[in-house]
C-alpha cells in the first residue's frame, strides 16, 4: 500500500517567474530572504526577474545572501540563518540549482530548531517540528529539490554529507524557466541529466524482481529513455529550448514522489557512496560521481541473487535494449562517454582504494541504505573498487 501526494505547484516556461511575487504576497509574506550561489543567477536573468516580480507585488528592498557552493556546506547554512534574523525576514526564496535549494531547506529547518542545525542532519530531520516557508526559482535541473521535501548538506570538518527530510520542507511554489539554463556549461547539463537518471533507477532497484510495480517501472524506464533522448538533442544543439524544457520536467518528475510509487522508498546506495566521495573531496561533482558509480551498483545488485539480476536486467533491457546485464552496463558507460562524462573514479583523482578509504569511512559511518537489499561495508568497498 502507498499514498501519492505532493503539495508543491511548479510553474514551467519562459517568464514564469513573473508569478512569484504574487504567490509570495498571497501567502501573506512581505520580507523574503533570497539565497543564491555565485553570479550566474544575475547573468542568466533569474535574480533580476525574481526581484522585479517581487517589486511588482509591492515587496522591495529584498536582502540577498550569496555564495552557496556546489556540494553545499553547513557553515553557509548558519551564515544564512544569521542573515535572516538580522533582516527580520519572514520567508525564504532559493534562486539557483539543487545546492541552493537544499541549503535553503537547511536554513528553513534550522531557524525553528533550538539547537545547532547540524544536529538535524545527524538525525535525518527526525527532530524537525516546523520550518520557515520557502519558494524556489530553479536555474539548474538535476536534484528535483524544487518539488520534494529533502535536502543534502555536508560538514567539511567532520567529512560527512547527510540529508534532512520533513513534510514542511516542500516549497510553497517553484518556478522553472528553462531559458535560464540555456547558458549552462555542457558538463552541468550532463551532471543534471545523470543525477535525474540515477534518482529514477535507485527507486527501481528497490523492486523485488521487476514483476510487481508494472506501472511505476514502465513509467520510469520511459523517463530514463526520454532523458537520454533530450540530452542527446542538446548535445547536437545547445539552443534546443524544447529539449531543455523536457529535461527540466524529467528532472522534477525523477524525484517528486512519482518515480517512487510502490517502491518503498528506493535503494539509494549509489547516492550514499557518492556522498562519501564529495564529503571527502568537495570538488567531485555530484552528478558525475553518480554516473561513475551507478554501473557498479547495478552490477552488485545483479550479482546478489536471482531477483536482483531480474530487476537490473529488466531495466537495462527496456532502457538500452540490452540482452545481458554487462551489455546494458556497457551501454550506460557509452552514454557517459558520448556526453564527455567520466566513467572512472580516477577522473576525480582517486587512483587506488587507499585514496578512497576516507570516502569509504564517511559512507559507512553515515548510512549505506539499500532498501530491501541493505548494503554492507563489503558492498561499498566492492562498488568503489569496480569504479576505479
N, C-alpha and C positions, 0 to 999 in steps of 0.2 A: 504494500500500500504506500501511497505517497500523496503529497499535496503540491499543487502547482500554483505559485503566486509570485508576483513581482510588482512592487508599488511605484517603481520609477518610470515616469514618462520620458521618452527620449525623442528629441526633435532632430530630424536629419535634413540636410540640404543647405545650399548656399544662402547666406544671410539669416539662417535660423536663429542666430544669437540675438537678433533684434527682439526676440520674445523674452529674453532673460529678465530684463528689468521689470517688466510687468509681472512675471512669475514671482520674483523676489518680493515686490511690493504687495502682491495679492496674498502672499503667505504671511504678511504682517511684519516684514523686516525692513530696516532702513539704514543699517550701518554694517555692511559686509566687510570682511577682510578678504582680499584676493591673495591667493597663494599661487606662485608660479615658479618656473625653472629659471633658465637663462634668458637670453634676449630673443629667442626665436618667436615667442608669443607676441612680441612687438613687431617683428619683421613680417610675420605671416598675417598680421591683422587681428589676431584673436584678442589681444589685450585692448587695442583701440576700440574694437567693436563691442567688447564687454563694457568698457567704461561709457561708451556712447549710449548703449542700451539702458544702462543704469541711470544715466543722466536724463534720458527721455522719460524715465519713470519718477524723476524727482530725487534721485539718490546720487549725491555729488560728494566730492572730497573723499573718495574711497581710498583707504590705505592699501598698499601693495607690499607683500612680504615675498621677496625674490631670492632665488638661489638654490632651489631643490635640485639635487644632482640625480643622475641615473643610479639605481640601487640606493634609494634614499636612506638617510642615516638619522638616528633618534635625536641627535643634538639639534638638528634643524626643526624637528617637531617641537622641542622645548622652546626654541627661539620663536617660532610662530605663535606658540601659546602665549608667550610674554607680549608679543606684538598685539594680539587680540585683546588682551586685558588692558594694555596701555591705551589703546584707542577706543575702548568701550564698545566693542563690536557686538553684534547680535546674531550673525550668521557667517558662513564661510563660502567662498567661491573658489574652486580649483580651476585654474586656466593652464592646461598643459596635458601631458600624457599620463600614463598609469602611475609613474613615480610621484607626480604632483598630486593626483587624486588620492593615492594611498597615503601620502604624507598628510593631506588634508583630513582624511579619516582619522589618522592618529591624533591630530590636533583636536578634532571634534570630540573624540573619546577622552583625551587627557584633560580637557578643560573642565569636565564634570566629574573627574575622579580625584579623590582626596590625596592619593599617594603619588609616587613618581610614575609617569606614563609608561615607562618600560615594563613595569610590573604587569600591565595589561597584556603585553606581548608574551611575557613568560607564561601566562595562563591562557593564551589564545583568545583573550577577550571575555573570558567567563565572568570577570568581575565588573564588566560594564553594566551599568544600570540605565544610563541615559547619555545622549550625546548632543552636541550643538548641531543644528541643521546645516546641511551643505548642499551646494549646487555645483555642477561641473560643466566646463566648456572644454571639450576634448580636442587635442591637437595631434595626437598620435594614437591610432587604433591598434590595440595589442592586448591589453590586460582584461578588458571587459569591466574594469572598475567603475565605469560610468553607469553601470546598471547592476551592480551587485553590492553585497554588504560586507566585503572583506578588504583587507589591505595589508601589504607587506612592507616592513621597515627593518633595517639592520642596525646592529650595535657594533661599531668598529672596534671598540675597546674590548668587548667580550668575544669578538669573532662569531657572532650569531646573527641569523636572519630569520625572523619569525613573523607570523601573521596574527591579526585580530579579526574577529568576525562577530557581528551583532546586528539584530534586526533594525536597529535605529541608524545604522550606517549606510543604508540605501540613500543615494542622493535624492533630494526632493524633486529635481528635474535635471536632465542633462541635455546638452546641445552639441551636435556633431555636424560641423560644417566641413565637408570634405575638401573644400578649396584650401583650407589651412594646411592640409597635408600634401599638397601638390609639390611643395618645395622641399620635402623631406629628403635627406640623403638616402640613396638606394639601400644601404645597409640597414637603416632604421625601418624602412618599409618591410624588408625581408624579416628582420627580427620580430616585427609586429605580426606578420603573417605566420611565422613559425610558432610564436607564443600562442596564437589562437588555435592553430592545428593541434598543438600539444594539449591545450586545455580540453579540447574535444576528445582526443584519444585517451587521455588519462581518465576521463569519465568512462569511456567504453571498456577500458581494461578492468573495470570492476564488475563486468558481466561474467557470469559463471562460464558459459561456453558459447555465447552469442546466439542462442536459440530462443530466448525468452523475451528480451526487450526489443522486439522486432521493429516497432515504430521508431523508437529513440535511436537505435543503431542505424537504421536506414537513413533517417534524417541526418545523423552525424556524419556518416560516410559521404553523403551529398554535400554537406558543409565543407568537408576537407577537400573534396574534388573541386568545389567552387572556389575555395581559397587558392588552390594551385592554379586554376584557370585564370582568375583575375590577376594574380601576381605575375603570371607569365605575360599577360597582356600589358601590365605596367612595365615589365622588363622590355617589351617591344616598343612601348610608347608611354613615357612617364606622364604625358599630358592627358591620358585617357581618364576623364572625370567619371565616366560611368563605371569603369573598372575600380577606380578608387572608392566610389560610393559603395559598391558591392563589398569591397574589402572591409570598409568601415562597419557595415551592417553585420557581416560574418563575424568580425571580432567581438562585437557586442553579444551576438547570439551564442558565441562559443562559451561564455561564462556568465550568463544571466539566469541560469537555472534550467533552461530548456534542454540543453545538451546533456543534462544530468538526470532527466526524468526516469525514475525507476532503477537508477544505477547505484543507489545507496551512498552517494557522496563522492564516489570516484576512487582512483588508485593513488595518484599524487606522489609516487616515489621519485619520478623524474624531477618534479619541481623541488622536492626536498633536497635531492642531491645537487641540483643547480644552486639552491640556496647555500649549500656548503661551499661551492666554488666561489660565488660572488661575495660571501661573507669573508672568506679568506683573502680574496683578491677582487676588490670592488670594481676594477676596470673590466671585468668579464661582463659583456652584455648579456642580460638575462635570456633573451630570445635565442641568441646564438649558442649559449650554453645548453639550452634545452634541445636545440636541433642536433647537437653533437651527441647528447646522452640518450635521446629517445630510441634510437635503434638498439642500443644495448639493453635498455629497459624492456623493450618488447621481446628481444631475444631471451632475456632471463625469464620473463613470464611464460613464453612459449616452451621453454625447457623445464618448467616447473612440473607440469602434469598434462594429461591429455586435454583437459578443459582449457587450460591456459593456451595450449597450442591451437585449439579450435578457435578461440576468440581472436587471437592475433592473426591467424591465417585468414579468418573471415574479413577482418579489417583491411589487411594488405591486398587481399584478392579483390574486394569491392572498390578500393580506392585506386590501386595501381594495376589491377588485372593480373596480379602475381599468382603463380601456381604453387609456390613454396614460400615459407617464411623468409628464407635467405634471399630469394628473388625480390620479395617485397621490400626488405631492408635495403637491398642494393638500389632499388628504385627511389627510396627515401633519400639516400645519400646522393644519388644522381640529381635529384631535385635541388638539394642544398648546393651542390657544385654548380648547377646551371644558374643558380641565383648568386653565385660567388660567395656563398656562406661556408664557414669552416665545417669540417667533418671529423676533426680530431681535437682532443684537448691540448695537443701540442701547439695549436694555433694561439692559445692563451698563455703560453709559457710553461705549461706543465709537461715536463719531459719524462717523468717516471712516477711510480707510486710514492716514492719518497717526497716528491713535490706535492702530492695530493693528500698526504697524511693530515695536514691541518684541516683540509676540506672534509675529509672523512670523519675526523673527530667532531667537527662542528655539526655535520649532518646527523651522526649517530647520537650525539648528546641532545640534539633537537628532537626531531620526530621523523622517522623514515616512512611512515604511512604504509600504503599498500592495500588498503581496503580489505576485501575478502582474501587477499593474498598478502598478509603482512610481510613487509620487507625486513630482512635481518641484516646485521653488520656484514655477514658474508656476502649477501646480495649486493650491498652497497660497494664493497671492495671489488667484486667481480664486474659490476657495471662500470666503475671508474677504469678498471684495467682494460676492459673491452673498448673503452672510448679513447684510449691513448693512440 
